[in-house]
């Protein structure tokens, strides 16, 4: 604080919205401020804007949504309030279906239970682009300390005049157009669904049951602590799903994260299937079965197996910075059959420009039903098809302040060689990606919000990829 001026609260939009720890930075006061800024943004583009307000099952989610509805209505914005916790992709589809000016969705996605978050989507149904979030942040800075008093967080649990909607029926109907349920029914697969106590409950399991495809479900109840692990679709977090798959002799375990925009897959033998490999398998499958002669899009951190598959099909690859909003732009322009990120997000042609974990799980099930093979078997066949193996690795390295400062400068250098090997190409799309002469590569991306660097590597075997990651780690701390 300087003099009588109040420093603006730390509302900063990252690659997927604003996230912060509940009661620390994610407070009702800061939520009101953020929503006030969003109201100003949409009113600058429309005289009578309409926004959907949704939420996930986290602690205080309904209350944050209620406060948002109150602030928006006070500014003259028409509010469509989701009656129940709603997946991000369902909200995205509802934006397009109703032609609204966007949506505010209270979710921290896959983050641990102590976090909450706010995602803002525009009228295209995709995550807000940087120019939009910068405008909202600027409005927050101007509003700081000036926001009028608003009702306490518990007020307005029933809003007079606020319309309530249920996006589920329309979204589930949309899935009918995108997935071949007839193949799924005829294959009589044995599936296990795991929404990790998140928004996917009542969606993935319900659409399968509605199509006469039995699936056992776990962790469908609300648990704001998410078993103490967080609703991340990681290998370790899917341990209960692995147990259920093995106990039931299932063909696959299908999981969605907290807001159901990311997917997690357990194979029939209980092994975790890397999202990178799922993306490549599904792209190959989609091109083969849908007849879409289109390319694929991937973030700079995502496997080059997608490139190899695209080459086999004679299609282009579009590389983007990290953040699904960039891939979503290519979906909107009908440039790609499938686009995805290594962090378990994908969408396909003709669908929303947003990650959809529910659709991803259904497509995986359809692919297993069609090809009558486990995912491990399909991956080995894909490696044979492209003539090489691709094994990605990702590690997060937490950095002391002095190491971080030095690394920022080191990454600006020229790299003719790295770790004793010639660099074929240095790519600065997002961070520093060094493609080595043998085709292996390493990417270093500094976090904009935490003292860490994310290291991604890929090589022709697990051992080589892990070894390269270990070498990069030594280089970072040298």
C-alpha positions, 0 to 999 in steps of 0.5 A, spaced: 500 500 500 502 506 498 499 512 501 492 511 501 492 507 494 490 500 495 494 496 491 490 492 486 488 485 488 492 479 484 487 477 479 491 474 473 489 470 467 493 464 465 493 459 460 486 457 462 483 463 467 484 466 474 486 461 479 488 462 486 487 459 493 480 460 497 480 465 502 487 468 500 486 471 493 480 467 491 475 471 496 468 474 495 471 481 494 476 479 489 470 475 485 466 481 485 471 485 482 473 480 477 466 479 475 465 487 475 471 487 470 468 482 465 461 485 465 465 492 463 468 488 458 462 485 455 458 491 455 463 495 451 461 490 446 454 489 446 448 493 449 444 487 452 449 482 453 447 475 456 452 471 460 452 464 462 454 463 469 456 456 471 460 452 476 464 446 478 463 442 485 468 445 489 467 448 496 463 455 495 462 454 488 454 455 488 456 461 492 461 464 488 456 463 482 450 467 486 455 473 487 457 473 480 449 473 478 448 479 483 454 483 480 452 482 473 444 483 474 446 490 477 450 492 471 444 490 466 447 483 464 442 478 463 444 472 466 443 464 465 445 461 471 446 453 471 442 449 476 447 444 477 455 443 477 456 443 469 462 441 465 466 446 461 465 443 455 458 443 456 458 450 458 462 451 451 457 448 447 451 452 451 454 458 449 454 456 441 447 453 442 444 459 445 448 464 442 450 468 448 456 473 449 460 468 453 460 465 460 463 465 467 465 458 469 467 458 477 472 452 476 479 450 478 479 445 473 484 439 476 488 444 481 488 441 488 482 442 493 484 449 496 484 452 489 478 455 486 478 459 479 474 463 474 474 461 467 471 466 462 469 464 455 467 468 449 461 468 444 465 463 440 465 458 446 473 458 447 477 460 452 478 468 452 484 470 448 490 474 451 487 481 448 481 479 452 484 477 458 488 483 458 482 488 457 479 484 463 485 485 468 486 492 466 479 494 468 480 490 474 486 495 476 482 501 474 476 498 479 480 496 485 478 500 491 472 502 487 467 496 487 461 498 490 458 494 496 455 487 494 451 482 498 454 478 502 456 471 499 450 467 502 445 472 499 441 471 493 441 463 493 435 464 489 435 470 485 429 473 483 429 474 475 435 470 474 434 465 469 436 458 470 438 453 465 440 445 465 445 445 459 446 437 460 440 435 455 443 439 449 450 437 450 449 429 451 444 430 445 450 433 441 455 427 443 450 423 439 452 426 433 460 425 434 460 418 437 458 412 434 454 409 439 452 403 435 459 400 434 460 401 442 453 397 443 455 391 439 462 391 442 459 390 449 465 393 452 466 393 459 468 400 462 469 403 468 468 411 469 471 415 474 469 423 474 474 424 480 468 427 484 468 432 479 463 435 474 463 429 469 459 425 474 452 424 471 455 426 464 459 420 461 456 415 465 449 417 463 450 418 456 453 411 456 447 408 460 442 412 455 445 408 449 444 401 453 452 401 454 453 399 461 459 402 465 461 401 472 462 408 475 466 410 481 467 417 485 461 420 483 459 423 489 461 430 491 467 431 495 470 438 496 477 435 498 477 430 492 480 424 496 485 429 499 489 428 492 485 433 487 481 432 481 487 431 476 487 425 471 494 423 473 497 416 473 497 417 481 490 420 482 487 414 478 490 408 482 482 407 484 480 407 477 486 402 476 484 397 481 476 397 479 479 396 472 483 390 474 477 387 479 472 388 474 476 385 468 474 391 464 476 393 457 478 400 459 478 405 465 475 412 463 476 419 467 475 426 467 478 431 471 475 436 476 471 440 470 471 434 465 475 438 460 481 433 461 481 426 460 485 420 463 485 413 461 487 406 464 488 400 459 485 393 460 492 391 464 491 397 469 497 401 465 496 408 465 496 411 457 499 417 456 495 423 454 500 424 448 499 417 446 492 417 446 492 424 442 496 420 436 491 414 436 485 418 436 488 422 430 489 416 426 483 413 428 479 419 426 482 420 419 481 413 418 474 412 420 471 419 419 474 420 412 476 427 414 482 429 410 485 434 415 491 436 419 492 436 426 494 441 431 498 440 437 502 445 442 509 446 442 510 441 448 506 435 445 508 429 442 511 429 435 508 422 434 502 427 431 507 429 426 509 422 424 501 420 423 500 426 419 505 425 415 503 418 413 496 421 412 499 426 408 496 432 412 499 438 415 501 439 423 500 446 426 504 448 432 501 452 437 504 456 444 501 452 450 494 454 451 488 450 448 485 457 446 490 457 440 488 450 438 481 452 439 482 457 433 484 452 428 477 448 430 473 454 429 476 455 422 475 448 420 483 447 419 484 440 423 481 433 424 483 433 431 487 438 436 490 436 443 495 438 448 500 433 452 496 436 458 490 431 456 486 436 452 483 435 445 477 437 441 475 435 434 472 438 427 465 441 428 465 441 436 467 446 441 473 450 440 475 448 448 477 441 451 472 436 452 474 430 456 468 427 456 468 426 448 475 424 449 473 418 453 467 416 449 472 416 442 477 412 446 471 407 448 469 407 440 476 406 438 477 400 442 470 397 440 472 398 433 479 396 433 478 390 437 484 391 441 487 394 447 490 401 447 497 398 448 496 393 442 494 399 438 500 403 440 505 398 438 501 398 431 501 405 430 509 405 432 509 400 426 505 404 422 509 410 422 516 407 423 518 409 429 517 410 437 515 416 441 516 416 448 515 423 451 516 425 459 515 431 463 518 434 469 517 440 473 523 443 477 522 447 482 527 453 482 531 457 487 530 464 486 538 465 484 537 459 479 531 462 476 534 469 474 540 465 471 536 460 467 532 466 464 538 469 461 541 462 459 535 460 455 536 467 451 543 464 448 544 461 442 544 453 442 548 450 436 549 444 441 546 442 447 548 436 452 554 435 447 549 434 441 548 438 435 542 442 435 538 441 429 533 447 430 531 452 436 524 453 437 522 459 441 514 458 440 513 458 447 519 457 452 526 454 448 525 447 445 531 444 442 530 439 437 537 435 436 540 432 430 537 425 432 530 427 432 529 427 440 528 434 443 527 438 450 523 444 451 524 448 457 518 453 459 519 457 465 512 458 469 509 465 469 506 464 476 511 459 480 518 459 481 519 453 476 521 450 470 517 445 466 521 440 462 519 436 456 523 431 453 521 426 447 525 420 445 525 413 441 524 409 448 522 411 455 529 410 457 532 415 453 527 420 454 528 419 462 535 420 461 535 426 456 530 429 462 535 427 467 541 431 463 536 437 462 535 437 470 543 437 471 544 443 466 538 447 469 542 447 476 549 447 473 
